[in-house]
Structures are given as C-alpha cells and as structure tokens.
Amino acid sequence: MTAHGDRVLMFAVRPPVVLKYLGQVLLVFAALSCVPLAAALVLGKSAFALRLGILVAVTLVLSLPLSRLPTPRQIQWNEALCVTALAFLLTPLAMSAVLAADGIPLLDAWFEAVSGVTTTGLSTLGTVDGLSPLFLFTRAWTQWYGGLGIAVLSVALIMRHHASSPRLLESSGETATAETAGTHARRVFAVYLALTLAGVLLVWALQGDLFVAATHTLTAVSTGGFAVFDDSLAEMSVAPRAAVTLLCLLGAVSLPLYYHARRDGFPVLLRDPELRALVVALLAVSGAVGLLLHLEGGLSWGAALGHGLLLGASDQTTAGFRSLDVATLAPATQLILIFAMFTGGCSGSTAGGVKLVRVLVLLRLTQLALRRTAAPARAVLRSHLGGERLEQDVIANALLLMGLWVLVVTVSWFPFLLYGYDPLRSLFEVVSATSTVGLSTGITGPGLEAPLKVLLGLDMLFGRVEIVALLVVLYPPTWLGRRRRNQ
C-alpha cells in the first residue's frame, strides 16, 4: 500500500477524547498527591504543604471539567498512547515545583521528579544529607505510583470496565479485554499493594526503622532505587539489604503472574518462560560480577558473591540499588551490567529495559533462522514461546522497540562524547537512564551540564513509556488530519 493509501486509513487524535481521559488520570494523580500532603501537614512543613495543596487544588480545577467531557464509544490506539505519554510528561513538571521547596534548583527538581515518576533513581543532587525526610518520602512515593503507572491506577479506581480501559492498559504494558480490564487492573493493584505492605513489615522488622523501611520498600517493589543514604544500601546490614534485594526481584516479576499462581497453583510460575529467563539472567549476571569482583577487585569470595548478588539483582531488575561504587568497578564488570540493564525484567512488571520477553523473541527468531538452514526450501517453520505461536505483529513490535531503544541510546551517547566524557562511563549512564535503572558511574551529579541533564531526563521518559508513546505525541499526523466523530 502506498504512503497516500496509508494516510487514507489514518485518523488523527480527537482532542476532547485525549483531554477527557487525561483529566481522569490527573484526578488520580491529585488523589495520590494527598498522601505526601497529609504527611507535610502532620510534620508541620508549611512550605511543602502549601505547594502540595496548590498542586492538588489546581489539578482538581483543571481535571474535573475535563473528566466530565462526553464519553466516546471507543478510544483509538494513538489516543491512548497520547494520554499515557502526556501523563508522564505533566506529572514531573507538576512535582518539580513541589520538590524545589527543599531549596534545590528547579532543573534538578525536575530531574528528581522525572527520575521518580519513571522509577529510574538517577539523581543530580550529589548527596541526600540536609534534605528533609518529607522530601525523601515524596520522592519515594512518586516512584511507587510511577512503578504501577497512573493509567493502570485510573482503570482500577475510576474507569473499571469501560470500553476504553483495555487501550489504556495496553499503553501501559498490560493486556485485557473490555469485560476484564477493570478486574485485571484491580488484581494487579492488589498484588502491588500486598507486596508493598509485606515489604514494609519485613524490612522494618530487620532494620528497626519504619521510615527507612517504608521509603526503601516503596522504591524496591517499584524497582525505582531511590535510597535515603548517600551510599544506597551499603549502610544497611546484610539482612535488611537482602530483604530489599528480594523485593526488587519480586517487583520485576509480571504482577498478573502472582494472581495466576494463587488461582492455579505454584507450577504456573515454573512454566512461565520469562520468569525462568529472569532467574537465569540474574544468576548469570550475579555470578559473573561476583567472579570479577574477586579476581579484579581483590574481594574475598564471600564478599564478592554478596556484592555480586546485590548488584546483579538490582541491575537485572532495573532497581538501581548498590552496595559498591559503580565508578570503581572494572570495565568488564560495567559492560556486563550494561547488558543486564538492556534486557531488564519481565513484561507486566515494574522493571524497565527492553524486557526479557523481547529478548526471548529475538532468540527464537535466531533459532528459527538456524533451523531453516537444515530444512527443505518449502518447509513451513514457526516459532513458539511459552507454548504459543509467535505472530508477525508480536515479532515486529519486539524488533521495532529494540531497534528504537538502540537508536535512542546511540543518539544520546554522542553529546556526552562531545562534552569529553569517558566513552564507557557515558554509555553506562545513558543505558542506565533509558532502561530506567539509576546506577551511575559518577557522571550524573550536581556538576553535570544542564543540556545533558535534560537529555538524561528525556531518556528516562522515553524508556518508561517504551519510546513509541512519546514518538506518537511528537508525530504531526497524530494531531493533524481527519478525525472520527466523537463516538
């Protein structure tokens, strides 16, 4: 079909539809912002409370009329992607004014907000000493609701089984029908909440500090990685450090899988190819990092394997916690971590990266190509994953996302080279941002040039919405062209 023929089949987004569902998403954002607002009022932090109060009030004034716009019969795919992308663009902008109440520059406040909402964990502040506990809690809270996604929360709490719900879930990486969308979203939210509450109790029992337990649990189950210590988890003892690492792993597992395992039994977990791949990747990365820490870092076997397991698990799950300074690691170790950040965790989880399922699709295609060399010319060979046949659209989407991811990383890497940064360290930084990991070789900090801060912020946003959603917002035909009627 020609390009002109494609345009005949295309429909631009309907602004009232985008605004309606964006209004509903922002209503949930306003409700979520009431949690740190209540904390600010209890702690008597008037400046913080005032900014949060203004944020909630303005959001409600803007979103309530929008949410009451006429309800369309269905929502287009580009409209759903625009709603999700705009939500991730607007919420950090709104939160940056709040975080700036602690006296940090507005650009750094925006960077922290983006890093929070995208569950990345990179920070330009250099140190958390002198920052208020309320700031640290609010930052962790943004990672918690950013991990599940405000669109998923909107379906779970407001939209339920509306015909538009599946599209919004799909734009956030979930899959459901119109009849099951609300139930699916509520189940995912229930699993997420249960993991959070259990994590707080576990880390609290081991650490003995409720604030430390709550903040680290919020950022662990969301695979976000913000810590309340400058040295991340290095200041924790072994037991709470292991508990936080476990929570990162649990957050990187597909959340719907927990419900299926509860309903159908434990063997469901063993049959899931992506979960098996996560375990294998985690053990391989942890073992390789531990071996290099022993051979090149001079650590004892016990210490090397302990640090290797934490770094491997935190890196593979894209949580971004650490127990060692990444800048001191050998280049070979950093390369292993870069590859782990690229692959990431499971689809339907809070983890970032390209997702292991897409790596498995690529491996299946490679296997198919090798099989074709030994098969008759007219033989029909098909690839399967997890007992299901891989359809062409699934394969195309996986390859497209991986190609776009590599393109974004490459384009973002060159400005760091032009500024004179070390090639490997700057590549590590860009991959960490785009995969929403948060580990840093020391480049990201107060002294980082402003254009590069903005660039890393955009990388985090691209990585969180899996690139396509932001490209749809920036694509002119998304907004210009013929539109369906609002039905």
N, C-alpha and C positions, 0 to 999 in steps of 0.2 A: 504494500500500500504506500502511496506517495505521502510526502510531508503534508501536502494540502489535504489529502484524504484523512490523515490523522487529525488535522485541525477540525474537520467537519464533525468528528466524533467526540471532540473535547468540549467540556463545559468549564467555564471559569467558576470560581467560588462565589457563592451568594453571601455578600457581607452581612445581611441580617442573620443568616444561619450561623456564620462564624461567631458573630457577636453574641448571639443567644447562648451558645454552648461555652464560649469563653466567659460569659457572665456567670454561668453556673459553676465553672471551675474556680473562678475568683471568689465566689461565695464560700466555697470550701477552704480556699486559702485564707480568707478573713477569719473563718472559724478556727483554723489551725493557728493563726497568729494570736488568738486569745490565750493560748497556753503560756507563751512567754510574757504576755501582757499581765496575766494573773500573777506570775512569778515576780514581775517587776513591782507590781502593787504591794505584794506581800513583803518584799525585801525593801520597800521604800525607795526604789530607784526612780525618782521622779522624771529625770530627763529621758531615760529609756522608756518609761511607761507613757510619757507624753507622745513620743514619736510612734510607739506601737499603737496607742489609742488613735492618733491621727490616721495612721495607716489603715487600721480596721474600719474607721468611720468613712474615709474616702473610698476604700474598696467596696464597702456596702452601698454607698451612694451611687457609685458607678455600675456595680454589678447587678443590683436588684432590678432596675428597669430593663437591663439587657436580658436577664434571665426570663423576663416575662414577655419577650418578643414571641410572635406566633411560632408554634412548634411545627417544623416540617415533617412530612411523612417519612423522609429518609435523609441521610446525610451522605454527601459524596466523600470519596476517599481523600481527595485533596483538601476538603473542608476539615475533615478530622485531623489530618496532619497539621494543618494550619493552627487549629485550636491547641494541639499539644505543643507545637513549636512556640507559639506566642505565649503560652503559659510559662514555659521555661525561660523565655526572654524577659517577660514582665516581672515575674516574682523576684528574681535577683535585683532588678532595678529598684523595686519597692523596698526590699530588705536592706539594700545598701545604705539608705538614709537612716535606718534604724541602727545598724551596726556601727555607723560613723559616730554614734552617741558616745562611744568609748574613746573618742579623740583620735581615731586613725584617719588618714586621708581618704577622701571619697573614692578614689580609684582603687585603693587597697580594700576598702569596704565592699565595693562592687565585686572585686576578685574573690573575697571571702564568701560573699553571698552566692556567686556563681559556683564556687567550689563546693559550697554546702548543698545547694539545690540539685546539682548534678552528681552528688555523692563522690566527689573526687578526693578532696582532702589536701590539695596543694595550698600553701599559704605564703603570702609575701610579707608577713609580719615579722619573721625572724625569731620572735620569742613571744610566749604567752604570759610571761611574767608582767604583772601590772594590769593585765586585763581582768575585768570583773568576772566572777562566776556566772553572772547572768549573761554576759556576752558569750562565754564558752558554752553555756547550756543552749542559748538561742541558736548558736552555730551548729551544735549537735542536733537540735530539733529540726533544723532545715534539712539536714542530711536524712533524718528519719523519714519525714514525709516525702522528700525527694526520691528516696530509695524505692518506695512503692509507686510513686507517681500520683500527682494531684488528679489526673484524669481517671485513674483507677478508683481513687477515693471518691471522686464525684459520682461515678457509676454506682459504687457500693452504697453511698449515703443519700444520693438525691435522685439519680435518673432511673435506677433499678432496671426494669425490663423494657425500656423504651426501644423502639426500632433503631435508634441512632447509637445505642450503647455498644453494640459489637464493634462498630467502626472506631469509636474512641478507645476501646480496649485494644484493638489491633494496632492503633497508632502508638500504644504504649507497650507493645510486645506481647499482649495477651490474645487469646483466641476463645471466642464463644459465639453462640447463636443469639438471636433476639430473645428467644424464650429463656435462655440460661445465663445471659450476660450479667444481670443483677445478682443472681445466686453465685455465679463464678467470682465476681468481684468481692462479694461479702465473704466467701470462703477464703479467698486469698488474704483479705484484710484480717480475718480471724486468725489465720495461721501466723501472719506477720505480728499481730498483737500478742499472741501466745508466746512466740519466740522472744519478743521484747520483754514481757513480764518475767518469763522464766530466766532470761539472761540477767536482768537486774537483780533478781533474788540470788542467783548463783554467784555473780561477781561481788555482790555486797557481802555475802557470807564469807567469801575468800579474801576480799580486800579490806572489809571493815569500814568502808567509807561510802555512804549512799550516793553522794554527789559524783564521785569518781565512777561508781558502778553504773549509775544512770546514764551519764554522758558517754561512757565508753560502750555501753550496750546499745544506745541509740545509734552510734556510729559504726558498730560492728555488724549488727544484723542488716543494716543498710549498705554494708561494705563501703562505708564512707572514709573512715580512717582519721577523722579529727580526734586529737588527744588533748588532754588538759596539762600534759607535761611537754617540755621542750624536746625531751629525748624519746617521745612517743611512749612505747611500752617498756623501755629499758629501765625505768624507775620502779616498775612493778616486780613483785616477787614471782617465782615460777608458776605457782598455782593460779592466781588471777590472770596472769599472762596467757596461760594455756586455755583458760575459760574464754577469754576474749577471742583467741585464735579459733576456738571451736565455734563460737558464734559467727565469725566471718565465714567459716565453711558452711554452716547451716544457712546463712543468708545467700550463699552462692548457688544453692540447690534450687531448682524450679519449685516455686512455692505451691503450685497446684499439686505437685507430686506428693506432698505431705498429706493432703486430703485423700488422694487416691490410695496411699499406703494405709491410712487409717480405715478406709472403707473396704479395700480389697486385700489387705494383708501386706506384710513386710516384703514378700517376693517381688512386689511391684517395683521396689527400689532396685533390686538386683537386676531386673530386666531392662531398666532404663539405660540406653546406650550413652546418653550424655552424662549421667551421673557416674557411670563406670569410667568414662573418659576423664571426668574431673578428678576422680580418685587417683587414676593412673598418672595424670599430668602433675597433680600435687606431689605425689611420692617421687616422681622422676625429678621434678624441679628442686624439691627439698633435698633429695639425696645428692644431686649434682652440686647444689650450693653448699651443702654441708661438707662435701668432699673437698671443694675448692677452698673453703674457709680453713680446713685442716691443713691442706697441702701448701697453700699460698698465704693464708692468713696466720698460720702458726698457732691456731687454737687447738686445744685438746679435742679428742674425739667427742667427748660428751658435750662440751660447749659448742663445738662446730655443728653437731647434729641438732642441738637445741635451737641455736640461732637459724640454722638452715631450715628447720621445720617451720619456724615462725615466719621467716622471710618468704619461704616458698608458698606457704598457705596464704599469707597476706597478699602476696603478689599475684598468685594464680586466681584468687577470689576477687582481685582488684580492690581490696580493702585499704591497703597502703600503710598499715601499721609497720613499725620496725623496732628492732632491738639493737641494731648496729647502724653506724653512719654509712649510708649508701655510697657517699663520695670516697670512702676508704676501701671499697671493695675492688677486687681485681677486675680488669676489663672483661675477662672471660665470664666472670660472675654477673657483671652488668648486662652482657649480651644474653645470658640465659634468662635473666629477669625481664629483659625487653621482649623476648619471645613469649614468655608466660603472660606478660601484660597484654600482648597482642591477642592471644587466644581467649583469655578471660574465663568466665564461669558459664553457667547453664542459662539457656533462654528461659524466660519466665521467672528469673531470679532478680536480685538487686545488683548483681555483678555487672561490670562493664566489659570492654573488649569486643571483639567481633563475635563472640560466643562460640562455645565448643561445637555446637551443632553445625555451624557453618564450616568449621574445620573438618568435621566428620564427613560432610557432604563433599568437600574437596578431596578427601582421601578416598571416598567411594568412587568419585569420578576418575581418579588416578588408577584405582584398581580396575575399573571398567575398561580404561584405555589399554591397560596391560593385558586384560583378558581378550580384548579384540584382536591382539596380535597373534593369538593362537586359535582363533575361531574362524570358521568359514566366512567368506566375504558377505554372504547374505544372511548370516545368523543374526537374530534379534536378541540383544543382551540388554538387560535392565538392571539398574542399581536399586538396592533396598537399604533402608536404615531403620532399625528398630522394628523390623517386620513389615514396614510399609514401603511401597514403591515411591521412589523419588520422582516427582513430577517435574516437568520442564520449568514451570514458573518458580518452584522452590529452588531448583538449581540456579536459575537465572538470578533470582533475588540474592542468593547467598554469594554468588560470584560478583554481582554488582556491588554489594555492600563491602566486600573485602577489597575490591578494586578502588572504590571511593575512599575507603579508610587509608589505604596505602598512599593515595593521591593527596589527601589532606595532610598526612604526616610528612610527606616529601615536601610539599609546598610550604608547610610551617617550619620545616627544618632549616631551609635556606636563609631566612632572616637571622637566625641565631649564628649561622656561619659567617654572614656578612658583618655581624657585630663582633666577630672574633672569638666566639666561644668554642671550646673543645668539641670536635665533631661527635664523639661517642657520648659525652655527657649531655650535649644539647639534644641528640637524638633520643636519649633516655628520657629527657624532660618532656619532649613533645609527645612521645608514645605514652608516657605516664598521664599526661593531660587528656589526650584523645581517648585513651582507654579508661578514663575516669578512675585512675589508681591513686595518685597522690604521693608516691615515692619521689624523692628528689635527690639529685646529686649535689645540691647546694646552689644551683643557678637561680632557682626561684627564691627570691628573698627581697628585702627592702631595697637593695641596690639594683634590682633588675630594671632595665629601661622600660619606660611607660608603653611604647609600642609593643614590646614583647609581652608585657603583662596582658594587654588587650588581646594579643594573638593567642596566648595560652587560655585566656578566658573563652575565646571563640572556639578553640579546640575542645574545651570541656563541654561546651554546649553542643557542638557537632557530635561528639562522642555519646552524650547522654540521649539525644534524640535519634541516634544512628544515621546522621548526616542527611538522609533523604528529606526528612521533615523540614529542616532549615532550607534546603535547596528548593523545596516546593514554595516556601514563603518568598524566596528571592526570585523565583521564576516568573517573568512578566505575564505569560499566558494564564498563570494561576489567577490573576486579578483582572485581566483584560480579555474580553471575548464574550461570546453569547452565554447566557445563563439559563438554567432551568427555572421554571416557575417555583416559587416557594411552597412546594407541596411535598 
